[in-house]
């Protein structure tokens, strides 16, 4: 399905910047054989692959290893950027007062608030409903703290978690309106809200990754599925939304591929990326 684009899609691709959850991996948090084969074909065609995620880079490691990563990556929606060896190149932390107000607002509205400081995942309630789900996803344990205050000046992301999806959508809008250009407030799933530094967005991350690899922006493709992917899709030379993406995300793309449970990522690589290989 072709979406009328704001500008024509590029005919040359040298770099694919990809989201992970809901995009690269399926609903069981797995890289399928088709996806691994497609990633190998990208490498053979000379197209670089960079992963960018709302996860911390620590929580991306299992997938970076499986695809044989040899490029920079971005975690926390661009709040941390590392080289291929995992060395930190840059970080963006929320200002302390914005972090406090975010935690206070989420807590007042009965949304669980978590904090990420790069390698640390901080929580105040080990029994919170989404903790087991996140532990399985990132494959490391949270640190339980009584308060985020000792970490308040080095928080890269505050995540709100709740099964009240309409409430979380409202929190996304309200926090952005309340804190303005001090934060970037975007949902990474129907049940997770990410609040990061304003420079920590996937659009900027995609541009930084391209610059690190000396790839012209006109040869960058991006693929994603959620609201926090819109910033990179809306500026990509070739933008692809997953079939499981909500309408507002699909509208930011040139093309829509299959869902993440239909090997949509591999389909996009085979039909949209590889035919445009710049080499």
N, C-alpha and C positions, 0 to 999 in steps of 0.2 A: 504494500500500500504506500503510495507516494503522497507526502504532505506538501502542499504548496510552500516552497521555501522562501525565506526572506532574502536569499541570494542563492544562485545556482551552486550545486555541490561541486567540489573540486574534481578534476579528472586524474589527479596525482596524489598519492598518499605515501608518505615516508615514515609516519609515526601514528600508531593507534594508542590513544589514552582511554583506558577502560575502567569503569566502576567494577566492584567485585560482587557484593550481595545483590541478588535479584538480577544480575547481569552475567558476570563471568561464571558464577556457580549456580547450581540448581537449588531447589527448595530444601534439599537435604544437606546443603552446604558442601557440595562435592564438585570437583572438576571432572566432567565426564570424559570418556575416551575421545569423543568427537571434538570437545573443546581443546584437549591436549594436542590432538592431531592438527587442529586449525592453528594453534599457537606455534607449532613446529613449522607449519607451512609459511607463516608470517616470517619467521626467521630465515627460512630458505629463500624467500622472495626479497630479503633485505629490508623488510618493514620492521621497525622497532616497536616494542610493546611496553608501555608503562602502565602500572596500576595505580589508581587513586581511589581512596576509600574514606568513609567516615570512621572506619576502624583506626586504631593506632597502628603504627608500622609493626609493632610487636604482634598485634592481632592479625596481621597480613602474612606473617612469615610462612605458614604452612603452604600457602598458594604461591608465594614467590619462589619457594624451593621447588615445588612441583613443576612449575613452568620453566625452571632453569633461568631465573631472572638474571639479566646482565645490564639492567638500566636503572636509572634513578626511580624512586617511588615517592608517593605522597600519602600520608595518613592524616587523620583528623580533619578531613575535607581540605587538606592543603596546609593545615596548621603545623605539620612537620614534613620536611622534605629531606630524604636521605639519598646517598649515592648507592651504587650497586652493591657495595660492601656493607651497607647499613650505617655508614658514618653520617651523622647529622650535618646537613648543609645549612638549614635554617629552621627556625621555629617561630610561631606566632602565638602569644598568650593573651588571654582576655585581661583587660585592666581590672584591678581588684574590685572596684566598686560595681562595675558591670557584672562581675561574677557573683558578688553578694546579692545584688538585686535579682539576678536570674534564679539563683537557688531559692531565695525568699519567695518569689512569685510562683515558682513551680510547687514548692512545699505548701504554700497557702492554698493552692488549688488542688491539693492531694495528688500531685504527680511526683513520682519518685525521681529524685535528682541524684545523678552520678557525676563524678568529675574525673577527667583524664589529664595526666601530666606527662604525656609521652609514654614511658614504660609502666606507669602506675594507673590502675583503675581503682578509684576510691568510691566506696559506698558507705552509707550509714546504717543500712538495714539488710543483713544477710538473708532475711526471709522475704524480701521484696519479690513480687511475682516473676519478674523478668530476669532475675539474676541467674537462675539455672540455664535459661536459654542463651544468655550472653556468654556465660562460662563455656558452654559447649561450642559456641561459635568462635570465640577468640582463643580457646584452648589455654587459658591461664586463669588463675584465681584472683578475685578482687581483694583489695586491702580494706578491712573494715575500720572506719574511723568514727570518732564521736562528733567531729566537726571538720569542715573543709578549711577552716580559718588558717591553720598552719601552712596550707598549700595555696592560699588564695591568690598570690601574685605569680604563680607559675602554672595555672590551669589552661590547658590548650583547648579543652572542650568540656562543656557541661551538657549532659544528656538527660532529657526528660523521658521517662518510660511509664506508659499506662495503657490499659486496654480500652480506655474511653477515647476512641479515635476522634470524634467531633471536638472533645475538649482539647486534645493535643493540637488539632488544626487551629483552634482558637488561640491557644498559647503561642503557636508559631507567629501568628499575626500580631498578637498583643505585645509580645516581647520585642518584636522588631519595631513596632510603633513606639513603645516606651523607651527603648534604648537607642533607636535610630542608627546612626553610622558608627556606634560603638561596638556593635555586634553583627553577626550574620546568623539569622535564625531560620533554619530549614529542616523539614522532616526528612529523615533518611529511610523511614518505613512508616506504615500507618501507626505503629506503636512507639516509635522513637523520634524524638526531636533533638537536633543538634544545635547548640548555641556556641559559636566560635568567634574569634577575632574577625573583624570585617575583611581583612586580607586573606583569611583562611576560607577560601571558597574554591570550588573545583575549576572554575574558569581560569582564575589566576594560576592555580596549580598546573593546569594543562599548558599554559603559556610558559611557565618556569621550566617545566620538564622539557618542552620543546627547545627552549633556549640552551639548557644544559647539554642537549644532544646536537645542538647546532642545526636544528630542523626549522625551515621556514614555516610560519603559521599557515601559509596557504597549502601546506601539505600535511596538515594534522587532522586526523579523524578522531571523533569521540563517540563513545557508546555508553548509555546508562538507562536507568529506569525510574528514578525518583526525583522529588523536588530539588534535592541538593545537587542533582546532576544538570539542572537547567542552565546554570551559569556557564558550564563548559559546552553544552549542546548548542546554546544560542550563539556562541562565537566560533564554533568549530567549522573548518572548511568542508567537512563531511560529518554530519550529525545523524546518529542512528539511535532510535529509541527501541527498547525491548517491547515485545508484544504484551507484557504484563505491566507496562508503564501506564499511569493514569493520563487522562486526556490532556492536562496542562503540560505534561512532559512530552507527550507525543507531538504536541503543537510546536515544540521547539526543534523538532528534528526534520531532516530531509527525507528519511526513510524509517519505516518500522519493520523490524524483523520478528521472528517467532519469540515465544516466551522463554524464560530461563529454564523451564521444564520441558521445552521442545528443542533444545540445543539451538536456540535462537542466536546465541553469540557465534557459534560455529557457522551457522547459516550466513550471518552478516559478513564474516571473514571471507567465506568462499564466494559469495555473490556480489558483495559490495566493496570489500577492501582489496582483495588480491587482484581483481581486474584493473585496479587503479595503481598498482605497484609502480612507484616512480622509477625504480631501476629497470 
